[in-house]
Amino acid sequence: MFFTREFFLQRVFARGAVCMLALWVVLSCVSTADKAGRTAAPELTPEEQKKLAEYKAETEIGRNMAGRLLAFYGPVEDAKLVAYVNQVGAYVAQNSDFQDRRYMFNILDNDKANAFACPGGYILITKGALALAENESELAMILAHEVSHVGRRHIFNTLKSMNEKDLEAAADAAEKKTNLPESMMMRKREEPAKGTGFGSNIGKVLAGGGASPIGIFKAASAGMGVLLEKGLDKKLEFEADYDGVKFATRAGYHPDGLRQFLKRLESKKDVMYSKVLADTHPTTQDRVSRIAKELEEMNAAEIIGATGQERFKKMTSSIVTNSKNQKVEKVAKSEKKVKPEKTEKKSEKKVEKKAEEKK
């Protein structure tokens, strides 16, 4: 049978029209289903709304606190090292009791050994703590200790338990201690008006829905006061130590990592122990003795765990190199101070020559 050109074009256009119509019907159905799905979404119960509000408040306060700590101490500009710390921290967090949370890790440019857990999952460890640690199992347990603080919401619950007067006092103390430069203060986002918006929600969450809101940045300042001045209840620190050992051991690390790190910290107390750590934590001896009891209970002597020493030394070599360079610089500066004595001798010789010439 012979088909003309006109017949062929008619068939093509007809099929095209059918296909376009079918596509339009499908898209209409999808659009209608999407709209129906959105409108049919169940409303949150009062309890679920409360949890969501607390989660938002916790995250926002922690983000602001972490930003202030990074602005105050300064971050370590080493992408590979920061990525390594995040890798170890994320692995430990996956083996914790709080796997549903999101964690972010960074390094503070401070030579004293310390670490901070901000609400919402922001965890910061100092360069000094990394320099003092000798293997990856010690690093893992330090980070696991902070993961416990975040997961158990130690800081956030402490803020919730404080009245408005105590929150104001903690905030004022922290602001005086950190004394952030004006440039940092200018980078702060505009504070929501009282009684409206997210700032109000934070105030209501911390006050249990009653008292007037204190605002995002005041709440963060109060959290800084807990971190740097007031400290957590000793029971909470012991609980974080217990969890830290448990989580890191569960992840496959040697169970004695945290105890060894704390013993070394105590032996180098004059050099590595920061005033902030001393003011906000139980004594190192007390922590070591409690961890020893935990290790005995879990029969740690029979557990074979990894120390990860080789990889740790390789990844943290930049910190060791930098500290050595700083020592060399100090020696060079001290040698420069001796040079004026040589100039004095030269000037004395010149005076003697002139005296001889006059004679």
C-alpha positions, -999 to 999 in steps of 0.1 A, spaced: 0 0 0 14 34 -9 12 63 17 13 99 6 34 125 24 3 143 36 -11 110 51 22 104 69 23 139 84 -13 136 96 -5 104 115 25 119 131 7 150 143 -22 129 155 1 107 176 19 137 189 -13 153 201 -24 121 219 11 119 236 9 156 247 -26 151 260 -15 120 280 15 139 294 -8 168 305 -31 143 323 -2 127 341 13 160 352 -21 172 363 -26 141 385 9 145 400 3 182 407 -31 174 423 -16 145 443 12 168 455 -12 195 466 -35 169 482 -5 154 500 5 188 514 -29 197 526 -34 162 540 -2 164 561 -11 157 598 -8 186 622 19 183 649 7 176 684 15 200 712 42 177 724 58 174 689 56 212 685 75 215 718 102 191 708 106 209 674 109 243 692 135 229 716 155 213 688 155 246 669 165 266 700 192 241 709 207 242 674 206 280 671 222 286 706 249 260 699 257 275 664 261 309 680 283 296 708 306 277 684 309 308 663 320 328 694 345 302 705 360 301 670 361 340 669 377 341 704 404 314 700 406 313 662 404 281 640 433 259 630 437 265 592 445 229 583 418 213 561 432 178 562 436 178 600 400 191 605 387 165 581 405 138 600 390 150 634 356 150 617 361 115 605 371 101 639 343 121 656 316 110 631 327 73 635 325 75 673 291 93 671 278 64 649 287 40 677 271 62 704 237 61 719 228 93 700 232 83 664 201 104 653 220 137 659 242 156 635 277 165 647 302 190 634 338 191 646 365 218 644 399 227 660 406 258 681 440 274 678 449 272 715 479 255 730 461 245 762 444 211 763 406 214 763 374 205 743 340 221 742 305 207 733 280 232 722 243 224 720 231 211 687 262 190 679 290 216 675 321 201 691 355 219 693 388 205 704 420 226 710 453 223 692 468 217 726 447 186 732 457 171 699 494 178 707 491 162 741 473 130 728 495 102 716 472 81 695 438 80 679 421 61 707 427 90 730 413 115 705 383 92 699 375 92 736 379 129 740 354 134 712 331 107 725 331 125 759 318 156 740 293 136 720 278 125 753 274 161 764 256 169 732 234 137 731 224 140 767 218 178 762 239 187 793 244 223 784 209 229 771 192 213 800 214 233 824 203 265 807 167 254 809 171 249 847 184 284 852 160 313 860 161 345 840 184 363 866 209 335 865 209 334 827 216 372 826 244 368 852 260 339 832 257 359 800 273 390 815 302 369 829 309 352 796 308 385 776 334 400 800 356 369 798 357 365 761 357 403 754 350 397 717 362 425 693 338 449 678 341 434 644 328 401 658 299 419 674 290 435 641 287 401 624 259 390 647 226 386 630 199 411 640 182 401 672 145 393 667 121 416 685 110 405 720 77 386 719 79 377 683 99 353 660 125 328 669 141 348 697 109 347 716 107 309 711 141 304 726 132 325 756 99 305 761 118 272 757 144 281 783 118 296 806 94 266 802 70 288 783 66 313 811 91 342 816 99 369 791 123 359 763 160 365 767 169 363 730 192 342 709 225 359 717 218 363 754 210 326 756 242 318 737 262 341 761 247 323 790 258 290 775 293 305 771 291 313 808 284 277 816 313 265 794 339 290 805 329 300 840 303 281 859 309 246 844 285 217 844 276 196 875 303 172 883 279 143 879 274 153 843 312 153 836 316 119 852 286 107 831 303 120 799 336 102 809 317 70 814 299 74 780 331 84 763 349 52 773 319 31 764 312 47 729 349 47 718 354 11 730 322 1 712 337 17 680 368 -6 684 393 16 701 415 6 730 394 12 762 423 28 782 426 58 759 409 85 781 425 74 813 460 75 797 453 110 783 441 124 816 471 109 834 494 126 809 475 159 813 480 157 851 517 151 847 520 182 825 495 203 844 517 234 847 520 236 809 489 221 793 462 225 820 440 256 812 423 276 839 390 271 822 394 234 824 404 236 861 375 259 869 348 239 851 357 202 856 363 178 885 399 171 895 418 149 871 427 124 898 390 120 906 382 114 869 410 89 865 400 69 895 364 67 884 374 56 848 396 29 864 366 15 881 346 15 849 374 -3 831 375 -29 858 337 -34 856 339 -39 818 368 -62 821 389 -40 798 420 -61 802 404 -87 780 393 -63 753 416 -59 723 412 -24 708 430 -3 683 451 26 692 456 40 657 489 55 667 506 55 633 477 72 615 473 97 643 510 107 643 509 111 605 477 133 605 488 155 635 524 160 624 516 196 613 508 205 649 541 190 662 561 208 635 544 241 642 552 238 680 588 230 672 590 260 648 576 282 676 604 270 699 630 278 673 616 313 668 618 319 706 655 308 706 662 330 677 646 360 694 666 353 726 698 352 705 690 385 689 688 401 724 724 391 730 737 411 700 738 446 716 767 433 738 788 429 706 780 465 695 791 478 729 824 460 725 829 475 690 821 510 703 847 505 731 874 496 706 866 527 685 870 549 716 904 532 724 916 538 688 907 575 689 925 579 723 956 564 708 955 587 677 952 617 700 984 606 718 
